Amino acid sequence: MDGIVIIGAGECGTRAAFALREAGYSAAVTMVGAEPHLPYERPPLSKPMNGAVQMKPICAKEALEAAGIDYLQGLSASKLDADAGSVTLGDGRMLRYEKLLLATGARPRRLNCVGAERALDFRTHADAETIFANVKAGRSVAIIGGGLIGMELAAVLRGKDVTVTVIEAAPRPLGRAVPQRFAEKLVARHAAEGVRFHLGRGVAAISDEGVTLTDGTVVPADLVVGAIGVLPETALAEAAGLATGNGILTDTCLRTSALNVFAAGDCATVAQPGGGHIRYESWRNARAQAETAARNMAGAAETFAAIPWFWSDQYDLGLQVAGLPQPAHQGVVRSVPEGEVEFYLDDGRLVAAAGLGLGNGLAKDIKLAEMLIAAGANPDPAALVDPGLNLKMLLKSARAA
C-alpha cells in the first residue's frame, strides 16, 4: 500500500488526515491508532457529565469513510524502515508509504519512587474512567504534580466533594506555563475551595496509606494520581535512526531527518528561525501543525509559524494564553468587568497576552490580542491599561501601519 500513512489517531493525526483531502490529495490515506476507539478529544476527559467520562469523537466513522481515510484502530507501529519506506504494525502487517506522518503524541512521565506503580495516569479515556470510577464524596485523592492537568483535575474532584491534596516538587504550582500573576490567583482559588498543597517537596514512596514525602510527611489518600507531565513519544523514530532531542527533530516545514517522513503535534520539536527547536503541547498546536504537515506532504512548502495558544478551565474560571510570556517582558495589566488581561511587550512590540476571568468572558480579548501579535503591533502601554480602549480599532490601526 502506497500513499500517505499517519501513525497516531489523536487530534493531530486525525486533523492531518482530513487536511490532506482538503489540500486535494487523492491517493490512499491510512491512519493507525493504538486505542480501540474512534479518534476522540482529550480535553473533555477531565469534565465528566452525570458521573460518566465523556467520549467526544473528533469525527464519526461515516466521516472517515466519506473522506476515504482507512482507519486501523487498536494497532501500534512496531518498526519504521525509513530507507525502504515501510512501517510494520503490531499485528505483523507491513504498510508501504509515499510519505509518512509521525503523530505519535506523548506519554505520561513516570514517577521514580517506591510504589510508583500505584499512581494512576491521567491521559487516555481508559485512565479517566479508572479515576472517576474510584472517587466519590468523602474519599481522598493525592495528585502528584501541580501543572495544568493536575490542577484541572483537582478542581473537578473538589466539585465532587472529594478531599484533594496537590503535591508539587517546585516552589509553586503552575510555574511552567502560566504567567505568575494568574498562577497565584488560581492557586488562591484552589486553596479557598479546600485544596491542600505540599510544595517544594518530592515523593519518597506511595503505599496503601497514601504518599510519603521526602521530608517524612505522610499524605493520606485513597487514590493517587501522577500528573508530572508528559514525554514525547519518540521510540519508533529513535529506533529508525531519526534525529531526536526532546521530541522528533523537524525543520520549519515539519520534515524530519528521514526522507519523506514528517512529524507533528506533541511528539515534534520544530526548528526556529533564530536557532534551536521548540516543542509545544496543546490542542491548538496539534491541529495547526497537522494542517501544515498535511499541506506540505501534499506538495506545498509552508513554514510552520502559528502563535502558541492554550486554555484551561478551573472551577468557573477560564485561563487563556496566546504567545509565550517571559519574565523579562514588560507586563501591562488591563482590568475589565470579566476579569484581567495582561499584555506582554518585548522592546515595545506585543508578543504575548494572557487572560483570567469568569468562564469564556475574555475569549474575544485574547483573540484580538493574538491578531495584534500576528500584526506585529507596537501599542502604547498606557493605552493598553485603559479598559475603554477598543482592541478592534487598535488592530485596524496596526494593520494599516
FENLINWO-V276026 format. One record per residue. N is the residue number from 0. RES is the residue in one letter. PHI is phi in radians with two decimals (NA if undefined). PSI is psi in whole degrees, 0 to 359 (999 if undefined). D_LAST is the distance of its C-alpha to the last C-alpha in Angstrom with 1 decimal. Layout:
N;RES;PHI;PSI;D_LAST
N;RES;PHI;PSI;D_LAST
This chain:
0;M;NA;122;51.7
1;D;-1.76;198;48.6
2;G;1.66;207;45.1
3;I;-1.93;132;42.8
4;V;-1.95;135;44.2
5;I;-2.04;123;42.3
6;I;-1.73;109;43.9
7;G;2.14;128;42.9
8;A;-2.17;36;42.6
9;G;-1.54;204;40.4
10;E;-1.01;316;36.9
11;C;-1.20;307;35.6
12;G;-1.08;318;38.5
13;T;-1.18;316;38.7
14;R;-1.10;322;35.1
15;A;-1.11;320;35.3
16;A;-1.05;313;38.3
17;F;-1.23;325;36.8
18;A;-1.13;330;33.5
19;L;-1.06;316;35.8
20;R;-1.16;320;37.1
21;E;-1.12;332;33.7
22;A;-1.45;0;32.8
23;G;1.60;10;35.9
24;Y;-1.29;124;38.2
25;S;-1.95;352;41.7
26;A;-1.35;184;44.1
27;A;-1.12;140;45.7
28;V;-2.20;120;43.7
29;T;-2.12;127;45.8
30;M;-2.01;129;44.7
31;V;-1.95;124;47.1
32;G;-2.21;137;47.1
33;A;-1.32;334;49.4
34;E;-1.55;151;49.7
35;P;-1.51;39;52.1
36;H;-2.29;168;49.6
37;L;-1.11;154;47.0
38;P;-0.96;137;43.6
39;Y;-2.38;161;42.6
40;E;-1.39;137;39.8
41;R;-1.48;322;40.4
42;P;-0.91;321;38.5
43;P;-1.19;350;41.1
44;L;-1.06;330;43.9
45;S;-1.53;7;43.5
46;K;-2.24;71;43.7
47;P;-1.10;147;47.2
48;M;-2.06;128;48.0
49;N;0.96;36;51.6
50;G;1.44;357;52.7
51;A;-1.94;140;51.7
52;V;-1.22;134;49.0
53;Q;-1.34;136;46.5
54;M;-2.01;93;46.4
55;K;-1.73;104;43.2
56;P;-1.13;143;43.1
57;I;-1.25;326;39.9
58;C;-2.69;161;41.4
59;A;-1.50;160;44.8
60;K;-1.02;323;47.5
61;E;-1.14;326;47.2
62;A;-1.17;320;43.5
63;L;-1.10;315;44.3
64;E;-1.13;318;47.2
65;A;-1.12;328;45.1
66;A;-1.50;357;42.5
67;G;1.22;36;45.3
68;I;-1.77;121;44.6
69;D;-1.52;111;47.8
70;Y;-1.80;116;47.7
71;L;-1.77;101;50.4
72;Q;-1.71;155;50.6
73;G;1.28;23;52.6
74;L;-2.29;145;52.4
75;S;-2.03;158;51.0
76;A;-1.53;129;50.4
77;S;-1.76;337;53.1
78;K;-2.69;137;52.3
79;L;-2.05;125;49.6
80;D;-1.97;93;50.7
81;A;-1.17;328;47.6
82;D;-1.17;321;49.7
83;A;-1.51;348;51.6
84;G;1.19;46;48.6
85;S;-2.49;156;50.5
86;V;-2.36;134;50.4
87;T;-1.78;135;53.6
88;L;-1.67;169;53.7
89;G;-1.10;336;55.9
90;D;-1.55;6;58.4
91;G;1.69;343;59.0
92;R;-1.28;153;57.3
93;M;-2.05;133;55.0
94;L;-1.92;131;51.8
95;R;-1.68;150;50.5
96;Y;-2.40;153;46.8
97;E;-1.44;315;44.6
98;K;-2.45;154;41.7
99;L;-2.26;138;41.9
100;L;-1.99;124;39.4
101;L;-1.62;109;40.4
102;A;-2.16;51;39.2
103;T;-1.37;353;42.0
104;G;1.23;216;40.0
105;A;-2.48;163;41.5
106;R;-2.16;155;44.8
107;P;-1.06;138;45.7
108;R;-1.25;135;46.3
109;R;-1.58;145;50.0
110;L;-1.26;153;51.7
111;N;-2.18;79;54.1
112;C;-2.69;169;56.9
113;V;-1.10;129;60.4
114;G;1.38;17;60.3
115;A;-1.01;331;56.7
116;E;-1.16;346;57.8
117;R;-1.35;341;58.3
118;A;-1.38;133;54.6
119;L;-1.48;145;52.9
120;D;-1.46;164;49.6
121;F;-2.42;81;46.9
122;R;-2.37;318;45.0
123;T;-1.89;172;46.7
124;H;-1.06;319;48.0
125;A;-1.11;321;51.5
126;D;-1.05;313;50.5
127;A;-1.10;319;49.2
128;E;-1.08;320;52.4
129;T;-1.11;315;54.5
130;I;-1.12;306;52.8
131;F;-1.26;340;52.8
132;A;-1.29;344;56.3
133;N;-1.98;14;57.5
134;V;-2.13;144;55.9
135;K;-2.77;169;57.1
136;A;-0.93;135;57.4
137;G;1.63;345;59.3
138;R;-1.46;168;58.6
139;S;-2.17;140;56.7
140;V;-2.26;132;54.0
141;A;-1.82;123;52.8
142;I;-1.84;118;49.3
143;I;-1.63;108;48.8
144;G;2.13;119;45.2
145;G;-1.86;37;42.6
146;G;-1.49;193;39.5
147;L;-1.07;315;37.7
148;I;-1.13;314;40.5
149;G;-1.09;319;43.2
150;M;-1.28;324;41.7
151;E;-1.11;317;40.9
152;L;-1.11;320;44.5
153;A;-1.02;317;45.7
154;A;-1.10;317;44.1
155;V;-1.13;317;45.6
156;L;-1.17;324;49.0
157;R;-1.13;328;49.1
158;G;-1.16;343;48.5
159;K;-1.76;12;51.8
160;D;1.08;35;53.6
161;V;-1.64;138;53.9
162;T;-1.27;126;54.3
163;V;-2.18;132;51.4
164;T;-2.14;131;51.1
165;V;-1.86;126;48.2
166;I;-1.93;123;49.0
167;E;-2.35;127;46.3
168;A;-1.24;334;46.9
169;A;-1.38;166;43.8
170;P;-1.15;337;43.7
171;R;-2.58;151;41.5
172;P;-1.27;165;40.6
173;L;0.97;31;37.2
174;G;-1.42;344;36.4
175;R;-1.58;317;34.8
176;A;-1.98;339;32.0
177;V;-1.76;131;31.5
178;P;-0.95;142;29.7
179;Q;-0.97;319;32.6
180;R;-0.96;314;31.8
181;F;-1.45;331;32.1
182;A;-1.06;316;34.9
183;E;-1.12;320;37.0
184;K;-1.15;319;36.5
185;L;-1.18;318;37.6
186;V;-1.10;320;40.5
187;A;-1.08;322;41.6
188;R;-1.16;318;41.5
189;H;-1.03;316;43.7
190;A;-1.08;320;46.1
191;A;-1.13;331;46.4
192;E;-1.46;357;47.2
193;G;1.78;5;50.0
194;V;-1.24;134;48.6
195;R;-1.74;145;50.4
196;F;-2.16;141;48.8
197;H;-2.17;107;50.3
198;L;-1.94;152;47.7
199;G;1.23;21;48.0
200;R;-2.36;141;51.0
201;G;-1.60;182;51.7
202;V;-1.89;127;54.2
203;A;-1.64;323;57.7
204;A;-2.82;156;59.2
205;I;-2.19;131;59.1
206;S;-2.42;186;62.4
207;D;-1.08;332;63.9
208;E;-1.39;335;63.5
209;G;2.54;219;59.8
210;V;-2.06;128;57.7
211;T;-1.72;123;59.0
212;L;-1.49;168;56.4
213;T;-1.17;342;56.7
214;D;-1.65;8;58.0
215;G;1.65;348;60.8
216;T;-1.12;137;59.4
217;V;-1.88;123;60.2
218;V;-1.77;107;57.8
219;P;-1.09;140;59.8
220;A;-2.79;133;58.3
221;D;-1.35;334;59.7
222;L;-2.51;141;56.7
223;V;-2.15;132;54.4
224;V;-2.09;129;51.0
225;G;-1.61;122;49.3
226;A;-2.42;58;45.5
227;I;-1.77;27;44.6
228;G;1.77;184;41.8
229;V;-2.27;162;41.9
230;L;-2.08;140;42.4
231;P;-1.09;140;40.9
232;E;-1.47;98;43.5
233;T;-2.07;3;44.0
234;A;-0.99;316;47.7
235;L;-1.09;316;47.7
236;A;-1.17;317;45.1
237;E;-1.08;314;46.9
238;A;-1.10;333;50.3
239;A;-1.54;358;48.9
240;G;1.52;14;47.7
241;L;-1.30;152;43.9
242;A;-1.25;132;41.8
243;T;-2.39;165;41.2
244;G;2.95;99;40.1
245;N;0.92;42;39.1
246;G;2.29;176;38.6
247;I;-1.46;119;38.8
248;L;-1.21;132;36.6
249;T;-2.27;164;34.2
250;D;-1.48;188;31.6
251;T;-1.22;345;28.0
252;C;-1.70;7;29.3
253;L;1.29;20;31.9
254;R;-1.50;139;34.8
255;T;-1.49;186;37.6
256;S;-1.31;352;39.9
257;A;-1.77;141;42.2
258;L;-1.04;131;41.8
259;N;1.16;18;40.6
260;V;-2.03;126;40.3
261;F;-2.00;162;37.1
262;A;-2.46;147;36.5
263;A;-2.73;159;34.2
264;G;1.54;205;34.1
265;D;-1.06;338;36.0
266;C;-1.51;347;38.0
267;A;-1.75;138;35.3
268;T;-2.07;120;33.7
269;V;-1.80;135;30.7
270;A;-1.07;140;29.7
271;Q;-1.85;147;26.5
272;P;-0.96;326;24.3
273;G;-1.55;4;25.1
274;G;1.90;155;28.8
275;G;1.41;179;31.1
276;H;-2.27;150;31.4
277;I;-2.30;138;30.4
278;R;-2.02;129;32.3
279;Y;-1.92;145;31.0
280;E;-2.14;95;33.3
281;S;-2.84;158;31.9
282;W;-1.08;314;32.3
283;R;-1.08;316;28.7
284;N;-1.10;320;28.8
285;A;-1.03;317;32.0
286;R;-1.20;314;30.6
287;A;-1.13;316;27.4
288;Q;-1.17;324;29.4
289;A;-1.04;316;32.1
290;E;-1.18;319;29.8
291;T;-1.14;314;28.3
292;A;-1.08;319;31.9
293;A;-1.09;313;33.3
294;R;-1.11;323;30.9
295;N;-1.23;323;31.6
296;M;-1.16;332;35.4
297;A;-1.45;359;35.1
298;G;2.18;353;33.8
299;A;-1.42;180;30.1
300;A;-2.49;57;28.6
301;E;-1.47;142;25.7
302;T;-1.53;133;24.5
303;F;-1.36;121;24.7
304;A;-2.54;34;21.5
305;A;-1.27;149;21.6
306;I;-1.39;127;20.7
307;P;-1.04;144;24.1
308;W;-2.71;140;25.1
309;F;-2.63;165;28.5
310;W;-2.40;162;30.3
311;S;-2.62;133;33.7
312;D;-1.86;124;35.9
313;Q;-2.39;117;38.6
314;Y;1.02;231;40.8
315;D;-1.72;14;38.6
316;L;-1.73;140;35.6
317;G;-2.06;128;32.6
318;L;-1.92;134;30.5
319;Q;-2.35;139;27.3
320;V;-2.33;126;25.4
321;A;-2.05;136;22.2
322;G;1.45;192;21.5
323;L;-2.17;88;24.0
324;P;-1.06;138;24.4
325;Q;-2.23;149;26.2
326;P;-0.99;331;28.3
327;A;-1.33;347;26.5
328;H;-1.28;152;23.2
329;Q;-1.36;122;22.4
330;G;-1.71;134;23.3
331;V;-2.22;120;22.1
332;V;-1.74;133;24.3
333;R;-2.10;117;23.6
334;S;-1.67;128;26.9
335;V;-2.29;165;27.1
336;P;-0.97;328;30.3
337;E;-1.39;344;30.1
338;G;2.71;219;29.9
339;E;-2.31;143;27.5
340;V;-2.12;132;24.2
341;E;-2.00;126;23.4
342;F;-1.73;145;20.0
343;Y;-2.13;123;20.2
344;L;-2.01;140;17.9
345;D;-2.09;107;18.6
346;D;0.96;41;17.7
347;G;1.56;345;15.0
348;R;-1.65;136;13.4
349;L;-1.25;123;14.5
350;V;-2.13;345;17.1
351;A;-2.83;162;19.6
352;A;-2.68;147;20.9
353;A;-2.45;147;24.4
354;G;-2.43;143;26.2
355;L;-2.35;123;29.8
356;G;-2.86;186;31.3
357;L;-1.24;128;33.8
358;G;0.93;230;33.9
359;N;-1.83;25;30.6
360;G;-1.14;339;29.2
361;L;-1.82;8;26.1
362;A;-1.03;318;25.2
363;K;-1.13;319;22.5
364;D;-1.09;317;20.8
365;I;-1.23;324;21.1
366;K;-1.12;317;19.8
367;L;-1.15;322;16.6
368;A;-1.10;320;16.4
369;E;-1.07;320;17.1
370;M;-1.21;326;14.2
371;L;-1.15;320;11.9
372;I;-1.08;314;13.7
373;A;-1.11;330;13.2
374;A;-1.43;357;9.4
375;G;1.21;35;9.7
376;A;-1.16;146;8.8
377;N;-2.12;71;10.0
378;P;-1.30;156;11.5
379;D;-1.24;120;14.1
380;P;-0.97;321;17.4
381;A;-1.12;325;19.3
382;A;-1.22;325;17.1
383;L;-1.10;330;17.7
384;V;-1.16;329;21.4
385;D;-1.24;115;21.5
386;P;-1.14;345;22.7
387;G;-1.43;350;21.7
388;L;-1.16;129;18.0
389;N;-1.48;107;16.8
390;L;-1.12;330;15.1
391;K;-1.15;320;14.3
392;M;-1.20;324;12.4
393;L;-1.10;320;10.5
394;L;-1.12;317;9.8
395;K;-1.06;319;8.7
396;S;-1.17;320;6.1
397;A;-1.12;319;5.1
398;R;-1.20;324;5.4
399;A;-1.15;323;3.8
400;A;-1.22;999;0.0
